[in-house]
Amino acid sequence: MNTNMFNEAEDLFTKGNFITSFNLFKSLTESSEFTDLEKAEAFNMMGVIILFDPLIDIEDETGLKYFKKALELDDENVGALLNVVENFGLSVNNHKDTVFFNFALSQLKKINYDFSENEKKMILDKQKNINTNSTDL
């Protein structure tokens, strides 16, 4: 893995240079030099960047399409799974995807992710809001 490219993109993100970071991650996803797992992490970061600056992608100001792309390449990408669980599933117009929320939650359970107490509370609150019956974490 070209860790320099990843590190540079993450550093730009940390410094708030979202568009340059986004474009660097995007070029990483288009390069044959990187594995699917590395590309999945880049797509996850692109989704995170969209959450910080929705105007970067006017077609998807939620980042959901990037989290989905990450999970297409690596359905156990913990970062993308957590981002879906944390940011989707509520009834807010552009942030509602209960099917994908439930998929991400089931994947986290499948890989025996150790939910923090705050994560458990947030998930239970969301499940109440979307009338999901499964509440065992």
ABEGO torsion letter per residue (X at the ends): XBAAAAAAAAAAAAAGBAAAAAAAAAAAAABAABBAAAAAAAAAAAAAAAAABAAABAABAAGAAAAAAAAAABAABAAAAAAAAAABGBABAAABBAAAAAAAAAAAAAAGBBBBAAAAAAAAAAAAAAGBABABX
